């Protein structure tokens, strides 16, 4: 490697396997490797997240230093860009071209860790530790900053509804395991250590409408009603029909009772389909089914109506009992399952008496394509799978920031990207959009980002994305409407 001096600084030259010379110049860069990443920033700012964050997330006790929004915005950009830990902010801050486009410095990893620590209440942690000894499946309460971060996410949900209104909301609820070797991580039901956060996904909008960070030993069925109620409360105005899908962790009769009824003005009763616990009584009734209907797409699978009324207090006098659908799975050649049985039985409980049983079962199974997909993206495409520290509140904030990133990307795809990219995962967006190199030019007191190439070969035009985002900001994401909705939310919460 050779060295020589230039006016701009030290230059290092190197030769490698490929036939080109590499020059590393120590100087202030006018280039950025993440020109398209500003689309995420502009989507967040266009929806008014900067103002909402300043209003609801308050951690600072002094004027100097970074604002809460600068921390949040930098983390959104880093997570969307592929960073998976706080230290990756250093690589983002080294892109001086991107810093110029942001208009502020990227906080250092050490400063960002202190910001995340603000979501953890040490005094509350002492009480939480005492409660965990009394009740291992205890879920700590959220402090005001964490609640404020959820308000920011609820604002994204409202803006997404304004961007593309949906009258139907299908909510899918489930928990996922995040493995962790941290000393304080608890054992999960799989025998590994980690955490088990729960999320609720609005399938039609591809949005996470509720999330709750939990220790790994907290069962997925713990307090599902409370999280479901948070998800229902987060739904914006204009939702006329609500559907709910869940696995056996959601099979709690307090949840079923709540879903059946109109519990608040304007909130319609929900149509649900939930995997039922295969109790001894239910299995007996499933095995007694005489008429089984073959599934057209799978000859090993059949379904039948089950005459079953649970003994749990889930029925009121004068109300029609729920509908139970049995599922029978038999192997092709009568071989045994791993547990030695020759037939497998499952059941789904629903209050939908209109649709065909097979249609309900297939619809119920579709939740695997929504909630499981969201879990996979959060942990593998974004940064939810790598928790920053041992402090529970800081990890909860980190997970919620990943939820916020997921939702911002979802809105960006639907509002400004081509239709065939609406289902694109973040890793593909990085390849076709976020990691577009550009040169910064100062001209007439303005910053110009120059992206060079052949237009016909670009998968996405940055200029078209920015145009659509600007139109949404001006015509759809009205700041006044957002403030009014937040005011109503604060008034309703007390």
C-alpha positions in Angstrom: 0.0 0.0 0.0 1.4 3.4 -1.0 1.0 6.7 0.7 1.1 10.2 -0.7 -0.1 13.7 0.2 -2.9 15.7 -1.5 -4.3 19.1 -0.7 -7.4 17.4 0.8 -5.4 15.1 3.1 -3.6 11.8 3.3 -4.2 9.4 0.4 -3.6 5.6 0.6 -3.4 3.5 -2.5 -3.8 -0.3 -2.6 -3.9 -3.1 -5.1 -6.0 -6.3 -4.8 -7.3 -9.2 -6.8 -9.5 -7.2 -9.1 -7.7 -5.0 -11.7 -8.3 -1.6 -10.2 -6.4 0.8 -7.8 -8.2 1.7 -4.5 -7.6 5.2 -3.1 -8.6 6.1 0.4 -8.6 9.9 1.0 -8.8 11.4 4.4 -11.0 14.4 3.8 -14.5 15.7 4.3 -16.7 13.6 1.9 -19.2 15.0 -0.5 -20.6 11.6 -1.2 -23.2 9.4 0.5 -23.7 5.6 0.1 -27.3 5.9 1.4 -29.0 8.6 -0.7 -32.2 6.6 -0.9 -32.4 6.2 2.9 -33.6 9.7 3.1 -37.0 8.4 1.7 -37.5 6.8 5.1 -36.7 10.1 6.9 -38.9 12.1 4.6 -41.8 9.6 5.1 -41.4 10.0 8.9 -41.2 13.8 8.7 -44.0 14.0 6.2 -46.3 12.2 8.6 -45.4 14.6 11.3 -43.5 12.2 13.6 -41.0 14.9 14.5 -43.7 17.0 16.1 -45.5 14.0 17.7 -42.2 12.7 19.2 -41.4 16.1 20.7 -44.9 16.2 22.2 -45.1 12.7 23.7 -41.5 11.4 24.3 -39.8 13.5 27.0 -36.6 12.2 28.5 -34.2 15.2 28.5 -33.7 17.4 31.5 -31.4 19.9 29.7 -31.5 22.0 26.5 -28.2 21.2 25.0 -27.4 17.9 23.2 -29.6 15.9 20.8 -33.3 16.1 21.0 -35.5 13.1 21.4 -36.6 13.3 17.8 -32.9 13.3 16.6 -32.3 10.1 18.5 -35.5 8.5 17.2 -34.9 9.6 13.6 -31.3 8.4 13.6 -32.4 5.0 14.9 -35.2 4.7 12.4 -32.7 5.4 9.6 -30.1 3.0 11.0 -32.6 0.2 11.5 -34.1 0.7 8.1 -30.7 0.8 6.5 -29.6 -2.6 8.0 -28.0 -1.7 11.3 -28.7 -4.2 14.0 -27.0 -2.7 17.1 -26.4 0.7 18.7 -22.8 0.6 17.6 -23.8 0.7 14.0 -24.8 4.4 14.4 -21.1 5.0 14.2 -21.0 3.8 10.6 -24.1 5.9 9.8 -22.5 9.0 11.3 -19.3 8.4 9.2 -21.4 8.9 6.1 -21.0 12.7 6.1 -23.1 13.1 3.0 -26.0 11.5 4.7 -25.4 13.7 7.8 -25.6 16.8 5.6 -28.9 15.6 4.2 -30.3 14.9 7.6 -29.5 18.4 8.8 -28.1 17.1 12.1 -25.4 14.9 13.4 -26.0 11.2 14.1 -25.8 10.6 17.9 -22.9 8.6 19.1 -23.5 5.0 20.3 -22.7 6.0 23.9 -25.2 8.9 23.8 -27.8 6.7 22.2 -27.4 4.1 25.0 -28.0 6.8 27.6 -31.1 7.8 25.6 -32.4 4.2 25.7 -31.7 3.9 29.4 -34.2 6.8 29.9 -37.0 4.3 29.1 -35.9 2.2 32.1 -37.0 3.3 35.5 -34.5 2.0 38.1 -36.9 2.6 41.0 -39.7 0.7 39.2 -37.2 -2.0 38.4 -36.8 -2.8 42.1 -40.5 -3.2 42.5 -40.6 -5.3 39.3 -38.0 -7.6 40.7 -40.1 -8.1 43.8 -43.2 -8.8 41.7 -41.3 -11.4 39.6 -40.5 -13.3 42.7 -44.1 -13.5 43.6 -45.3 -14.1 40.1 -42.8 -15.3 37.5 -45.1 -14.3 34.6 -45.2 -10.7 35.7 -45.2 -8.0 32.9 -43.6 -4.7 34.1 -45.5 -1.5 33.7 -44.4 1.0 31.0 -43.1 4.3 32.1 -44.3 7.6 30.5 -41.6 7.6 27.9 -42.5 4.2 26.6 -46.2 5.1 26.5 -45.2 8.2 24.6 -43.4 6.1 22.0 -46.6 4.0 21.5 -48.4 7.3 20.9 -46.0 8.0 18.1 -46.8 4.6 16.6 -50.5 5.2 16.9 -50.0 8.4 14.9 -48.4 6.4 12.1 -51.4 4.1 12.1 -53.8 7.1 11.7 -51.7 8.6 8.9 -51.6 5.2 7.1 -55.4 5.1 7.3 -55.6 8.6 5.8 -53.2 7.6 3.0 -55.1 4.5 2.0 -58.4 4.0 4.0 -59.5 0.5 4.9 -63.0 -0.2 6.3 -62.0 -3.7 7.4 -59.5 -4.5 10.1 -58.3 -8.1 10.5 -56.2 -8.3 13.7 -53.7 -11.2 14.2 -52.2 -11.6 17.6 -49.3 -13.7 18.7 -46.0 -13.7 20.6 -42.5 -14.6 19.4 -39.3 -15.7 21.1 -36.2 -13.5 20.9 -33.2 -15.7 22.0 -30.7 -13.9 24.2 -27.6 -14.9 26.2 -28.0 -12.0 28.6 -27.6 -12.9 32.2 -31.1 -11.6 33.1 -32.9 -13.3 30.3 -35.4 -15.9 31.4 -36.0 -19.5 30.2 -38.7 -19.8 27.4 -41.0 -22.7 26.9 -38.5 -23.9 24.2 -35.8 -24.3 26.8 -33.7 -21.4 25.5 -33.1 -18.0 27.3 -34.6 -14.9 25.9 -37.7 -12.7 25.7 -41.2 -13.2 24.3 -42.8 -10.0 23.1 -46.3 -9.9 21.8 -47.6 -8.0 18.8 -51.0 -7.5 17.1 -50.9 -6.9 13.3 -53.5 -5.2 11.1 -53.4 -7.5 8.1 -55.1 -5.2 5.5 -52.7 -2.3 6.3 -49.6 -4.4 7.2 -49.2 -2.4 10.4 -48.4 -3.4 13.9 -51.1 -1.8 16.0 -50.0 -3.0 19.4 -46.9 -4.5 21.0 -45.8 -5.5 24.5 -42.3 -6.5 25.5 -42.1 -9.4 27.9 -39.7 -11.7 29.6 -39.1 -15.1 28.1 -40.9 -17.0 30.8 -44.2 -15.1 30.3 -46.6 -17.4 28.5 -48.1 -16.2 25.2 -51.5 -16.5 26.7 -50.9 -14.1 29.6 -53.0 -11.0 29.5 -54.0 -11.4 25.8 -57.2 -9.5 26.4 -55.3 -6.4 27.6 -53.1 -6.4 24.5 -56.0 -7.0 22.2 -57.9 -4.0 23.8 -54.8 -1.8 23.1 -54.9 -2.9 19.5 -58.6 -2.2 19.1 -58.1 1.2 20.7 -55.4 2.0 18.2 -57.6 1.5 15.2 -58.4 4.8 13.6 -61.8 6.2 12.7 -63.5 4.7 9.6 -63.0 1.0 10.6 -66.5 -0.5 10.1 -65.8 -4.3 10.5 -63.2 -6.0 12.8 -62.0 -9.5 12.5 -59.7 -11.3 15.0 -57.5 -14.3 14.5 -55.3 -16.1 17.1 -53.7 -19.4 18.0 -54.5 -21.4 21.2 -52.7 -18.7 23.3 -55.8 -16.5 22.6 -58.2 -19.2 23.7 -59.4 -17.4 26.8 -63.1 -16.9 27.5 -62.7 -13.4 28.9 -61.3 -12.5 25.5 -64.1 -14.3 23.6 -66.7 -12.6 25.7 -65.2 -9.2 25.0 -64.9 -9.8 21.3 -68.5 -10.8 21.0 -69.9 -7.6 22.4 -69.9 -3.9 21.5 -67.9 -2.7 24.4 -67.6 0.9 23.4 -69.6 3.3 21.3 -68.8 3.0 17.6 -66.7 -0.2 18.1 -68.5 -3.1 16.3 -68.5 -6.7 17.6 -65.6 -8.7 16.2 -65.8 -11.8 14.1 -63.2 -14.2 15.4 -61.5 -17.5 14.7 -59.2 -18.9 17.4 -57.5 -22.2 17.8 -59.2 -24.0 20.7 -57.3 -25.9 23.4 -57.8 -29.6 22.8 -59.2 -30.4 26.2 -60.3 -33.9 27.1 -63.9 -32.9 26.7 -63.4 -31.2 23.3 -61.3 -34.1 22.0 -64.1 -36.5 22.9 -66.6 -34.5 20.9 -64.3 -34.1 17.9 -63.7 -37.8 17.8 -67.4 -38.3 17.9 -68.0 -36.3 14.7 -69.7 -38.5 12.1 -69.6 -36.3 9.0 -66.2 -35.2 7.8 -65.6 -33.1 4.7 -62.5 -33.5 2.7 -60.4 -30.5 2.0 -60.2 -30.0 -1.8 -56.5 -29.0 -1.7 -55.3 -31.6 0.8 -56.8 -35.2 0.9 -55.1 -35.8 4.3 -57.1 -33.0 5.9 -60.8 -32.9 6.6 -63.2 -30.9 8.8 -66.5 -31.3 10.6 -68.9 -29.4 12.8 -68.5 -30.2 16.5 -71.3 -30.2 18.9 -69.5 -28.7 21.9 -70.3 -26.1 24.6 -67.4 -25.5 27.0 -67.9 -25.7 30.7 -66.0 -22.4 31.2 -68.2 -19.3 31.9 -68.2 -18.2 28.2 -72.0 -18.3 27.6 -74.7 -16.1 28.8 -78.4 -17.0 29.0 -80.1 -16.3 25.7 -76.9 -16.0 23.7 -76.1 -18.4 20.9 -73.1 -20.7 21.8 -69.9 -20.4 19.7 -69.3 -22.6 16.7 -66.6 -25.3 17.0 -64.9 -26.7 13.8 -62.9 -29.9 14.1 -59.9 -30.6 11.9 -58.7 -34.2 11.3 -55.4 -35.0 9.7 -54.5 -38.5 8.6 -51.2 -39.6 6.9 -51.2 -40.7 3.3 -50.1 -44.3 4.0 -51.3 -44.7 7.7 -47.9 -44.2 9.1 -47.7 -42.9 12.7 -47.0 -39.4 13.8 -44.0 -38.7 16.0 -46.1 -39.1 19.1 -47.4 -42.6 18.0 -50.8 -41.5 17.0 -52.3 -42.3 13.6 -54.7 -39.3 13.5 -54.3 -35.7 14.6 -57.2 -33.6 15.8 -57.4 -29.8 16.1 -60.3 -27.4 16.6 -61.1 -23.8 15.8 -63.8 -21.8 17.7 -65.6 -19.0 15.9 -68.7 -16.8 16.1 -69.1 -16.8 12.3 -72.1 -18.9 11.3 -72.4 -17.5 7.8 -69.3 -18.9 6.0 -68.5 -22.4 5.1 -66.4 -24.2 7.6 -63.5 -24.9 5.2 -63.5 -21.2 4.3 -63.2 -20.2 7.9 -60.4 -22.7 8.6 -58.5 -21.5 5.5 -59.0 -17.9 6.5 -57.8 -18.7 10.0 -54.6 -20.3 8.7 -53.8 -17.2 6.7 -52.6 -15.5 9.9 -49.4 -17.5 9.5 -48.7 -15.3 6.4 -49.2 -12.1 8.4 -48.1 -12.4 12.0 -45.3 -14.9 11.4 -44.1 -12.8 8.5 -44.0 -9.7 10.8 -42.1 -11.6 13.5 -39.5 -12.8 10.9 -39.0 -9.3 9.5 -38.7 -7.7 12.9 -36.0 -10.2 14.1 -34.1 -10.9 10.9 -34.6 -7.9 8.5 -34.7 -5.3 11.2 -32.9 -5.2 14.5 -35.4 -6.6 17.0 -33.5 -9.8 17.3 -30.4 -8.1 18.8 -31.3 -6.4 22.1 -29.0 -3.6 23.3 -28.6 -4.2 27.0 -29.9 -5.9 30.2 -32.2 -3.1 31.2 -35.8 -4.2 30.6 -37.2 -0.7 29.7 -34.3 0.0 27.3 -35.0 -3.3 25.5 -38.7 -2.6 25.4 -38.0 0.8 23.8 -35.6 -0.8 21.3 -38.3 -3.3 20.3 -40.9 -0.6 19.9 -38.5 1.5 17.8 -38.3 -1.6 15.5 -42.1 -1.7 15.4 -42.1 2.0 14.5 -39.6 1.3 11.7 -41.7 -1.5 10.4 -44.8 0.7 10.2 -43.0 3.6 8.6 -41.6 1.3 5.9 -45.1 -0.1 5.4 -46.5 3.4 4.8 -43.6 4.3 2.6 -44.2 1.3 0.4 -47.9 1.9 0.0 -47.7 5.7 -0.4 -44.7 6.2 -2.7 -43.3 3.0 -4.1 -44.4 1.0 -7.2 -47.2 -1.5 -6.5 -44.9 -4.6 -7.1 -42.8 -3.4 -4.1 -45.6 -3.2 -1.6 -44.7 -6.6 -0.3 -40.9 -6.1 -0.5 -38.9 -6.9 2.6 -36.5 -4.3 4.0 -33.4 -6.1 2.7 -34.7 -5.8 -0.9 -35.6 -2.1 -0.4 -32.0 -1.5 0.7 -30.7 -3.1 -2.6 -33.1 -1.2 -4.9 -33.6 2.1 -3.1 -31.9 2.9 0.2 -28.3 2.1 -0.8 -28.2 4.5 -3.8 -24.9 6.4 -4.0 -25.1 10.1 -4.6 -22.8 13.2 -4.6 -23.7 16.3 -2.6 -23.2 19.7 -4.4 -23.5 23.1 -2.8 -25.1 25.6 -5.1 -26.9 28.9 -4.5 -27.2 28.2 -0.8 -28.9 24.9 -1.5 -27.8 21.3 -1.2 -28.1 19.2 -4.3 -28.0 15.4 -4.2 -26.8 14.2 -7.6 -27.5 10.5 -8.4 -26.1 9.5 -11.7 -27.1 6.6 -13.9 -29.3 5.5 -16.8 -33.0 6.1 -15.9 -34.2 3.0 -17.7 -32.1 0.8 -15.6 -33.3 2.2 -12.2 -35.8 0.0 -10.4 -37.1 3.1 -8.5 -36.7 6.8 -9.3 -35.9 8.8 -6.1 -37.4 11.8 -7.7 -40.8 10.0 -8.1 -40.7 8.7 -4.5 -40.0 12.2 -3.1 -42.8 13.7 -5.3 -45.4 11.3 -3.9 -44.3 11.8 -0.3 -44.5 15.6 -0.7 -48.0 15.2 -2.2 -49.1 13.1 0.8 -47.6 15.6 3.2 -49.5 18.5 1.6 -52.8 16.7 0.9 -53.2 13.7 3.2 -51.0 14.0 6.3 -52.4 17.3 7.5 -50.7 18.4 10.7 -53.9 20.0 12.0 -55.8 16.7 11.7 -53.0 14.9 13.5 -53.0 17.3 16.4 -56.8 17.1 16.7 -56.6 13.3 16.9 -53.9 13.4 19.5 -55.9 15.8 21.6 -58.9 13.5 21.5 -56.7 10.6 22.5 -55.3 12.4 25.4 -58.7 13.5 26.5 -60.0 9.9 26.3 -57.1 8.5 28.3 -57.7 10.8 31.2 
